[in-house]
Amino acid sequence: MILAGRGACTPQARAALIALAERIQAPLATTLKAQGLFHGEPHNLGICGGLSHPLATEVIMQSDCILAFGASLSKHTTEERAYTKGNRVVQILPDIQENARMDVPSLRLIGDIAGTAQAFTDLLDMAEIPGSGAADGLAERLAAQPAPTAPGTVDMVPALRALNAALPREHVLVADLGRFVTTAWRALPVTRPSDLVYTCHFGAIGCAMGQAIGTATAITDRPTVLVAGDGGFTLSGLSELATAVTQKTDMVILICNDGSYGAEHVQFSNRAMDPSPSMIAQIDFAAAAQTLGLKTVCVSDADSLKTACEAIKTRDAPLLIDLRLDPIKIEM
């Protein structure tokens, strides 16, 4: 398998890695921060790690050698080394800087990402080594995965997928931190790594709204999609809604509104304790945002979900969609 990280996110590296994958007949995957690098490629598994879909996980676990280009091999990418244990791992990095927290590869090479991938391909051609056949039939299996459909009630996964289908394919994703975020990354994929704004380095909720406004004012040829939880958005998002309007941003704001602080709700529930201390008043974000000049939709059933999808397609101002969710049924 060929794995690409943020350090491999250049057009030259992308082309060289795709050529190498075709030469050795291997599947392609990325880290979260390189999401979208191989968009459109028939053997693209998507994200490698805890965010992998079931078929990707199956293929990754069958791989006996991972060529990791520009990827740090963090515990999130390797699933606490479950994906790399017992396998050969060749890590190619553009510089020699190391991080002791990351997985230790079988072999580490330091060099230009695109140049090294091209050298691999050239040497294989010179040695007349045949391809592996590892990707045989994979494109058909990936294409045959069931398409998402909107449910009759607001379930977070199909609801986000339905909204994603209404969005322009080219969009920027800014996701706040919270238990909803892994689902948001999966359900609202970007088509190139630079369109994912990662806001979670502080490990704190409530950091995304400012970054989303900055993104939307800097990038004006495609919409900025902000996904936040109700707790985090209450901390800092409400106060900046007026800024989104005055700056005339092309923003779609999705609030995963389950009336709880999700991380705390999980901790209480996992210990069979009463989760009521984690509950907060469920704010009507749609009503509040409308008074500030945003277009809004409150999604509470299948019909209002359809209305939200239409609102995305016809938007002419910042749009806020208040997704009403059940705190007990949030997928992690």
Salt bridges, closest charged atoms under 4 A:
GLU41 OE2 - ARG14 NH2 3.78
GLU58 OE2 - ARG141 NH2 2.86
ASP64 OD2 - ARG88 NH2 3.55
GLU98 OE2 - ARG108 NH1 3.31
ASP103 OD1 - ARG81 NE 2.74
ASP125 OD1 - ARG23 NE 2.46
GLU170 OE2 - ARG169 NH2 3.45
GLU170 OE1 - ARG192 NH2 3.26
ASP195 OD2 - ARG192 NE 2.82
ASP195 OD1 - ARG222 NH2 2.84
ASP221 OD1 - ARG222 NH1 2.73
ASP250 OD1 - ARG315 NE 2.76
ASP258 OD2 - ARG179 NH2 2.92
ASP284 OD1 - ARG324 NH2 3.89
GLU310 OE2 - LYS313 NZ 3.91
ASP316 OD1 - LYS295 NZ 2.79
ASP322 OD1 - ARG324 NE 3.47
GLU331 OE2 - ARG186 NH2 3.49
